[in-house]
């Protein structure tokens, strides 16, 4: 049985989703798991609190995989089972539905070429960061602005015209890699940066 099938069978059998399998130099076999996601019901009163993979979940999957991989004679030196983390890859249509409205990093297989006809985007560009949205014609699009981020403490003129929002539709087949953008908010409870103390 192929490695992908063995791992997927164990992971889904234990009630998890298989996000990805990676083999690295030195015999490392890395398996990323997540909790299954169901779209919220249309009549749900409020959003359900997102559950996350725990250390216990990873240990449970590791124990089962070690046994199954040994039985199947799969060679590896070290097995690592982990949660997807803040830069979770999006692989399937359901991932896109789940994270609609999130900021993503997308790398295309080929440069956008003719799609850059408007002249605002370089025709050789493959990487984008923006918000994942449903396209009006169906499918998916990424919406972004090439405005440089404002640095902490930097004053911004109210007269400055912001860079226009741009949108690009894409299909899953056109993507080499799509991940949630690893954005961390360090502001904490202190309020907005630069706010005067009370």
N, C-alpha and C positions, 0 to 999 in steps of 0.2 A: 504494500500500500504506500502511496506517495506521502511524503512528510506533511504536506499541506492537509491532506485528508485525515491523517492520524491526529494531527494537532486540532484541526477543526472539530473532529468527532468528539474528542475529549472535552474541549472547551465548551462547545454547545451542549454536550451531554451534562455538564455540570451547571448549566444555566447561564452561561456568559456568552458574549459576542467576541469573535476573533477579529481584532483590528488589523494586525500584521505579524508576519514572521520574518525575521532577519537572521542571516548567517554572517558572522563577522570573522575576521582573521583570528587565528588562535583557537578556533573551535567553539566560539561563543554562539549559542543559539538563543536569540532573544524573541520572546513571544509577548505581544501586547494584547491585553484583554480589556473589555469594558462590560458594564452591565447592560442588558438588553434595554432598548428604548421603544416605547409605544407612543405614537402621537396622542396628545391630550384629546379627550372627548370634546366635541363641539359645545356640549352643555356643562362642561366642567366649571365649577364656581370660581376657582382661582388656579393659577399655575401650580403644578405639583413641584415640591422641592426636589431638586436634582440629587440623586444618590451617586456616590462615587465608589470606585473599587478600593477595598481596604487591603492591608497587609495580609490579613487572614484569607481573603479571597485569593491573593497571589500564592500563598503557601499551599492552599487546597489544590489549586491547579498544578502547581509545581510537583507536588507528590504524585498526582495521577499521571502527569506527563512523563515523569522519570520512569515510572513503571511501564507505561505503554511504549515509550521509545526504546527501552531495554528489550522488551518482548519483540519489537519489530526490528531490532538490530540497527537502529539509527545511530550513527556516530556523531558525537559532540563531546567537548571537554567540559563545558559549563553551560548550565541552563539558567536563563534569567526571565522571569515572568513579571510584568509590570503593567501599570495603568497607562493610558495614553498620554497623560501630562497636558500641559497648557498649549503645546503645539501639535495637538491631535491631528493625525492625517484624516482626510475625508476621502473615502474610497467609493462608497455606494450611494445610490440615489437617496436612500433613507438618511444617510449622514447629512446630505445637503438640506433635506427637509428639516431635520433636527436642529441644525445650526443656522437656519435662515435668519438674516439680520445680524449675524456675527461678523467681525472683521477677520478676513482670511488672507493668506499669502498663496498666490497661485503662480505656478511655472508652467508655461505652455510647451508642448513638444516642438513646435515650430514658431518662428517670429510671426507677429500679427500681419506683417506685409500689407496687402491691399486694404485691410481693415483700418489702417492708419491714414487713409486718404484725406481726412480732415486736417492733417498737418500738425495737430497738437501732440500726437504720440509718435515716437520714433518707430519706423517700420521694422526695425530689427529687435524691438523690445519683446521679451518673453516673460518677465516677472512683474507682478502687480500686487499691491496691497490695497484692499478696499472692502466694502461691505457686500456680503453675499445676499442677492435678492432674486426673486422670481422675475423672469423676463415677461413682458406683456404678451409676446408671441408664444409663450411657453418655454420651458427650459430654464436656464439660469443665466445670470449676469453678475458682473462685479462692478460696483460703482465706487469711484475714487476721485480724489482731487490731488493734483500735483503741487499743492501749496505746501511750502516747507513748514514743519511743525514750529509752533511758537516756543521759544526757550523760556524757562522759568525766569520771571522778573523782566522779561522783554516787553517794552511798550509797543502796542500795535495802534497805528493811526486809524481813527474811525472813518477816515476818508478813503482808505485803501480798499480797492475792489478785490474781493476774494477770487482765487482761481476758480474757473467753472468746474462743476462736477462732470465727470465723464463716465460713460457706461460702455461695457463690452460684453456681449453675449458669448457664451461658450458651451460646448458639450463636454461630457466627461471624457470622451475619446480624445479630445484635443489637449487634455491636461497630462503633463508629466507628473506633477505633484501639487496637491492642494492640502493646506494645513490651516488650522486655526492660528491666527497671528498671536504669538506669545506676548500679550500685553499685560503688564502687571501694574496695579495702581498702588503707589506707595504713599498716597496722601493721608490715609488713615482717617481718624475721627477729628483731626484738627481743623477740618474745613478746607476751603479753597486756599491754594497757595497765595500768599500776598495779602490775605485778609488781616485787617487790623485787629489786635487783641482787644477783648472786651474790657 
